[in-house]
């Protein structure tokens, strides 16, 4: 199935449009899933029990940055190749490698940062400290929103290093 043509736009407008497509579903679904998981007992722990915060937050911290990074880079590269953006990407750039490498670094890096923060919180808080489940669900949704913003703009910023303004070459007879 051929790719749907992308309308001519600027990189900034393109990124803003994609951000809206990412942020709304991520907030909605990650909040609803967490709320449904935490609402049963009314409270949750960081790592203990089947209602733990880590059970939802850690996979989200790995997969959401990975998927968002990979998707936005692929769509931006496609837009440049279709001529929807007045930019050109360096010919010597391995686009698939850049996209996969950046996605892996963003996913694993985010997971490690969140895991370190959760371990620090676990060690800092009293033993058997309980978190309010619904509040944690809303914070999980806000974290998904932050991931949507960060991992829409940062990968494009990295790709911009390999982009240049496309110049029109006059055709002579």
N, C-alpha and C positions, 0 to 999 in steps of 0.2 A: 504494500500500500504506500503510495507516494506521500511524502510529507506535505502538510498543508502549508501553502505559502504564507510567509510572515509579512505584514504590512510594513512599509518604510517608516522608521522611527529613529529616535536617538537612543543611545545606550542608557542614559538616565531614565528615560520614559519606559524603556523595555524592562529595566530592573525593577522599577516601581510597580509595573503591571504584574510581573512575576511574583513580587513580594506579596501583593494582595492575594494572588492565587495560592500562595503557600501559607500565609499567616492565618487566614480565617479557618480553613479546615484543621490546621494543626492545633490551634487553640481549642476549637470545638471538640475534636475527637480526643485529644489528650486529657482535657478536663473531664469529659464525660466518662472515659474509661477509668481514670483514677477515682472519680467520685463514686462510680459503681463498685469499685474494688474496696474503697475505704469506708463506705457508708455502712457496711454490715456491722462492724464492731464499734464504730464511732471514734476509734483511735487507731494509731498504727505506730510501729517501731521502725527504726532505720533498717536493721538487718534481720530482726527476729520474726518468726512466724510467717504464715502464708499471706498475710496482709501487709508485708513490709514495704516500706517506701522504696528500697533498693530494687525490689522486684519490677517496678514500673519505670523508675527513673534511670537506672543504669542501661537497660536496653534502648530506651529513648535517646539517651546521651551518646550511644554508639551509632545507632541506625539513622536517626533524624539528620545529624550533621553529614553523615556519609551520603545519604540519598539526596538531600538538598544540594550539596556541593556538586555531586555528579550530574544531577538534573539541570542545574542552572548553567554549568559549564557546557554541557552538551547542547542546550537550547541556545546559548549565546553563540557558540561556534557555528551552529546551524544557521542562525540569523545572519551572521557575517558571511557565510558561504552562499546564502540565498540573496545577498545584497540588500537585506532589510536595514542594515546598519552601514553607515558610510565609513567603515573601518576595514582594515585588512590585517590578517594575522600572518606573522612571519612564516615563510614557507618551510624553514628548517625545524619548526616546532612539531613534536610528536603530540598531537592533540589528545589522543586517547590515553597516552601515558600520563600526560599532565593532569587530565581529568581524574583518572583512577588514583594516581599518586596523591593528589590534593585531597580527594575524598577520603582515602585511607588515613592520611595524616589528621584531617579534621575530625573524623569519627573516633579514632583511637585516642587522639590528644584530648578531646572533650571528655571521653569516658574516663581517662586517667585523672583529669582535673576534678571531675565530679566525684569520683571514687575517693580521691584524697580528701576532698572537702567533707564527704560523708564520714570517713574514718576519723577525721579531726573532730567533727561534731560528736561522734560516738564516744570518743575518748574524753571529750570535754564535759559532756552532760552526765548527770547522775545515772547510776545503773537503773535499768528498766524505765527510763524516761519515755513517756508516751506523747505522741504528736496527735493533734486534732486532725482526723481523717479528711473532713470536708475542706479545711483550710489547706491541707497539703495537696488536695486535688486541684484547688484553684492555683496554688503556687506551681504545680506541675504544668498547668495550662500556660501560666506566665513564662515558665522556662521554655516551653515549646515555642511561644511567641518570640522570645529572645533568640532561640536557635534559628527560627525562620528569618529574622532580620540579619543576624550575624552571618549565617551561611548562605544568604542570597548576595550580600554585598562584598564580603571578603573574597570569595572565589573570583568574582568579576574583577575586583581590584587586582588580584594576582594575574589574571588573564590579560589585563590592560598593559602589563609590562611587555607583552609580546604583540601588541596591536599598534597600528599606526593609522593616521588619517589616510583614507583612500583618495588618491589623486586621479583626476580624469586626464587621460592621455589623449591629446588631439590627434585625430586621424587625418593623415595627409595623403593626398592623391598621388 
